[in-house]
Amino acid sequence: MRYIDLRSDTVTKPTVKMREAMFTAEVGDDVYHDDPTMIELEKQAAKILNKEAALFVPSGTMGNQLCIMTHTKRGDEIITNANNHIIVHEAGALAVLSQVNTYQIHNDTDMIYPQDIIDGFRADDVHAPRTSLVCLENALSNGTVVPLDIMKADYEVAKSLGLKVHLDGARIFNAAVSLNIDPAKIASYADSVMFCISKGLCAPVGSLIVGSHDFIKQAERNRKLLGGGMRQVGFLAASGLIALNEMTKRLDDDHKLAKYLASKLNEFEIIELDESKVQINMVFFKIKIPDFDHQAFYDHLSLHNIKINPQDHGQYRFVTHNDINQDDVDKTLRLIKDYLVKIA
């Protein structure tokens, strides 16, 4: 049975070409640096983002946490936004794995601005933790994209204060498409970057981190510490190469479909949606009905084989991706209309 799955771009299935590449991949033991397909994936990842080296990790969360662990010492403090993925969706790993404090910034845009970094920086005082790292995000978890001039200003302020900068670039290629720039330009304003190949790029497993040779060497040791050293992982790298070389080139299709979905949802008077914030493949909206039965709405779509996430504080998120087409979106819109008419 086929579902229309709007929960996330993590649900994408590997393409036929990926499956064929995985089946025929040349592999070796990656812990011994013997896997030629993984070596090629890491080489290409570093080249695309104009960094010295790259390292494959099983998940984006591990990638972010490895970078934080590698940049910091126990008891340090990092500066980040309160709604960033590392704070909201990574199970408190900062405290468990790196044992760092967080200075959390609260802005309506969820962006971090240079003055935020200045305000959050701790002076050299025996009473205060040592500020060592700024953690940025682009694209943001709210579906918007940070302009390059803001990233540049953040990076320059961080460097002036002697801080490292890590970028959670899980969807850095979406951000680059939205900004119409090379992703390496975004990556240039961070010392380390994590990006996912298992979201909109359709690979079944994995993320990569990029940075300097010395940084990646230490991160590899930390990956081993966390149990992330894997063996014949070239089967996954084979799909990752297709993700990087081919799937990054079709992300604009997802963005256009998200904008189409947003424009049609906005035609419903009872839906609240800011189309200016639909900048990648995510559409956030609210239903402006007092005491709206969110569970019944969820069940209605589920009954018709449409998967969505439950509302979060009254807000829904629909995500377009390679496995969603315009017919799927139109069917979803019809079913939403049918439900709203029924309860009117």
C-alpha positions in Angstrom: 0.0 0.0 0.0 1.3 3.4 -0.9 1.1 6.3 1.6 1.4 10.0 1.1 3.9 10.7 3.8 4.2 14.4 4.7 5.9 13.9 8.1 9.4 14.6 7.0 12.0 14.3 4.3 13.6 11.6 6.4 11.0 9.1 5.1 12.3 9.2 1.6 13.1 5.8 0.1 16.4 5.1 -1.7 16.0 5.3 -5.5 16.3 2.4 -7.8 19.7 3.7 -8.9 20.8 3.8 -5.3 19.7 0.3 -4.6 21.6 -1.0 -7.7 24.7 0.9 -6.6 24.5 -0.5 -3.1 24.2 -4.0 -4.5 27.3 -3.7 -6.5 29.4 -1.5 -4.2 33.1 -2.2 -3.6 33.6 -2.4 0.1 36.2 -2.9 2.8 36.7 -2.4 6.5 36.2 1.4 7.1 37.7 1.3 10.6 40.9 0.2 8.9 40.3 2.9 6.2 40.0 0.1 3.6 36.6 0.9 2.2 37.1 2.5 -1.2 33.5 3.6 -1.7 33.5 5.4 1.7 36.8 7.0 1.0 35.4 8.4 -2.2 32.2 9.7 -0.5 34.2 11.5 2.2 36.6 12.9 -0.4 33.7 14.3 -2.4 31.9 15.7 0.6 35.0 17.6 1.7 35.5 18.9 -1.8 31.9 20.0 -2.3 32.0 22.1 0.9 35.6 23.2 0.4 36.9 21.6 3.6 40.1 19.6 4.1 38.4 16.3 5.3 35.2 14.6 6.0 33.9 11.7 8.1 30.8 9.6 7.7 28.5 9.1 10.7 25.3 7.1 11.1 23.1 10.0 12.0 22.8 13.8 12.0 22.6 13.8 15.8 25.8 11.8 16.1 27.4 14.2 13.7 26.4 17.3 15.6 27.4 15.7 18.9 30.8 14.6 17.6 31.5 18.1 16.5 30.5 19.6 19.8 32.5 17.0 21.7 35.6 17.6 19.5 35.4 21.4 19.8 34.8 21.7 23.5 36.1 20.6 26.9 33.9 19.4 29.8 32.4 22.4 31.6 32.6 24.7 28.6 29.6 26.8 27.5 28.3 26.9 23.9 26.2 29.7 22.4 23.2 28.5 20.4 19.5 29.3 19.7 16.9 27.8 22.1 15.0 26.2 19.2 18.0 24.7 17.4 18.0 20.9 16.8 20.8 20.3 19.2 18.7 21.7 22.0 15.2 20.5 21.1 15.7 17.2 19.3 18.9 15.5 20.4 17.8 14.0 23.7 19.9 16.2 25.9 23.1 14.7 24.4 25.1 17.9 25.1 24.9 17.3 28.8 25.5 13.6 28.7 28.2 13.3 26.1 30.2 16.6 26.2 29.0 17.9 29.6 28.8 21.5 28.4 26.5 24.3 29.4 24.4 26.2 26.9 23.8 29.9 26.6 20.5 29.9 24.7 19.3 32.8 22.5 15.6 33.6 22.1 14.8 35.4 18.9 11.4 35.3 17.1 13.3 34.4 13.9 15.3 31.7 15.5 18.4 33.2 14.0 21.5 34.2 15.9 22.9 37.7 15.3 26.4 39.1 16.1 25.2 41.0 19.1 23.7 37.8 20.5 27.2 36.2 20.4 28.8 39.3 22.0 26.1 39.2 24.8 26.6 35.5 25.4 30.3 35.5 25.5 31.7 35.0 29.0 34.7 37.0 30.2 37.7 35.2 31.6 36.4 34.9 35.1 36.9 32.0 37.5 33.2 32.1 38.4 32.0 31.6 34.8 32.3 28.7 32.4 34.6 29.1 29.4 32.7 30.1 26.2 34.3 28.0 23.4 31.8 27.4 20.6 28.9 28.9 18.7 26.5 26.5 17.1 24.6 27.8 14.1 21.9 26.2 12.0 21.1 26.6 8.3 18.5 25.9 7.1 16.7 26.5 10.4 14.3 23.9 11.9 11.5 26.4 11.3 11.9 26.0 7.6 13.6 29.4 6.9 17.1 30.1 5.7 19.7 32.3 7.3 21.1 34.9 4.8 24.7 34.7 4.0 25.6 38.1 5.3 24.3 37.2 8.8 26.3 34.0 8.8 29.4 35.9 7.8 28.8 38.5 10.5 28.3 35.8 13.1 31.4 34.0 12.1 33.6 37.1 12.1 32.4 38.1 15.6 33.0 34.5 16.9 36.5 34.5 15.5 37.2 37.9 17.0 36.3 36.4 20.4 38.4 33.3 19.8 35.4 30.9 19.4 34.9 28.0 17.1 31.8 27.8 15.0 29.8 24.6 14.2 27.1 24.6 11.6 24.2 22.1 11.8 23.7 22.0 8.1 21.4 19.0 8.0 19.7 20.7 5.1 22.6 22.9 3.9 21.8 22.0 0.3 18.2 23.1 0.7 19.6 26.4 2.1 22.0 26.8 -0.8 19.2 26.2 -3.3 17.0 28.8 -1.5 19.8 31.3 -1.5 20.9 30.4 -5.0 24.5 30.0 -4.0 27.2 27.3 -3.8 26.8 25.3 -0.5 30.6 25.9 0.1 29.8 29.6 0.6 27.6 28.7 3.5 30.2 26.2 4.9 32.9 28.8 4.7 31.5 30.5 7.7 31.9 27.5 10.0 34.8 25.5 11.3 32.8 22.3 11.1 29.6 21.4 9.3 27.3 18.4 9.6 24.9 17.6 6.8 22.5 14.7 6.2 22.2 12.5 3.2 19.2 10.6 4.6 16.8 13.5 4.5 15.7 15.0 1.2 18.7 13.4 -0.6 17.1 9.9 -0.3 20.1 7.9 1.0 18.8 5.3 3.5 21.3 6.1 6.3 23.9 8.6 7.2 25.3 12.1 7.6 28.8 13.6 7.1 30.8 16.1 9.1 33.5 18.2 7.4 36.3 20.3 8.8 40.1 20.5 8.9 42.3 17.4 8.8 43.2 17.7 12.5 39.6 18.2 13.5 38.3 15.2 11.6 41.2 13.1 13.0 40.0 13.8 16.5 36.4 13.5 15.6 37.1 10.0 14.2 38.5 9.0 17.6 35.3 10.4 19.3 33.2 8.5 16.7 34.9 5.3 17.8 34.3 6.2 21.4 30.5 6.4 20.7 30.4 3.2 18.8 30.2 4.8 15.4 33.1 3.0 13.7 31.6 0.7 11.1 33.0 -1.9 8.8 31.8 -2.6 5.2 29.9 0.7 5.2 30.6 1.3 1.5 27.1 -0.1 0.8 25.8 3.0 2.4 28.4 5.3 0.8 27.3 4.1 -2.6 23.9 5.6 -2.1 25.5 8.7 -0.5 27.5 9.4 -3.7 24.3 9.4 -5.7 22.7 11.6 -3.1 25.5 14.2 -3.4 25.9 14.1 -7.1 22.4 13.8 -8.3 19.7 14.3 -5.6 21.1 17.7 -4.5 20.2 18.9 -8.0 16.5 18.3 -7.7 15.8 20.0 -4.4 14.2 23.0 -6.1 11.4 20.7 -7.2 10.6 20.1 -3.5 10.7 23.8 -2.7 8.4 24.7 -5.6 5.9 22.0 -4.5 6.0 23.3 -0.9 5.2 26.8 -2.2 2.4 25.4 -4.2 1.0 23.6 -1.2 1.3 26.7 0.9 -0.5 28.9 -1.6 -3.4 26.4 -1.8 -3.6 26.0 2.0 -3.7 29.8 2.3 -6.9 29.8 0.3 -8.7 28.3 3.3 -9.9 31.2 5.5 -9.5 29.2 8.6 -5.8 28.3 8.0 -3.1 30.7 9.2 0.1 30.4 7.1 2.9 32.8 6.3 4.0 32.0 2.8 7.1 34.2 3.1 8.5 31.6 5.6 8.1 28.8 3.1 11.7 28.9 2.0 12.7 25.3 1.6 10.5 22.2 1.6 8.6 22.8 4.8 5.1 24.3 5.3 4.0 25.3 8.7 0.4 26.3 9.4 -2.3 26.6 12.1 -6.0 26.0 12.0 -7.9 29.0 13.4 -10.8 27.2 14.9 -11.3 27.3 18.7 -11.3 23.9 20.2 -10.4 22.3 16.9 -10.3 18.5 17.1 -6.7 17.8 16.1 -7.0 14.1 16.7 -10.0 13.8 14.5 -8.2 15.7 11.7 -5.2 13.5 12.1 -7.4 10.4 12.0 -9.2 11.6 8.9 -6.0 12.0 6.9 -4.6 8.7 8.3 -7.8 6.9 7.2 -7.0 8.0 3.6 -3.4 6.8 3.8 -1.9 10.3 4.4 0.7 10.4 7.1 1.3 13.6 9.0 2.9 14.5 12.4 0.5 15.4 15.2 0.2 19.2 15.8 2.7 20.8 18.0 1.3 23.7 20.0 -1.4 24.0 17.5 1.0 24.1 14.5 1.3 21.5 11.7 4.3 20.9 9.5 4.0 19.3 6.1 7.2 18.4 4.3 7.6 17.8 0.5 10.3 15.4 -0.8 11.3 13.1 -3.7 8.5 10.6 -2.9 5.7 13.3 -3.0 4.3 14.7 -6.3 1.7 17.3 -7.2 -1.1 14.7 -7.4 -0.3 13.7 -3.8 -0.5 17.3 -2.7 -3.8 17.9 -4.6 -5.3 14.8 -3.0 -4.2 16.0 0.4 -5.7 19.4 -0.2 -9.0 17.8 -1.3 -9.2 15.7 1.8 -8.5 18.7 4.0 -11.2 20.7 2.3 -13.6 17.8 2.7 -12.9 17.6 6.4 -13.2 21.3 7.0 -16.5 21.5 5.1 -17.8 18.6 7.1 -17.2 20.3 10.4 -18.2 23.8 9.3 
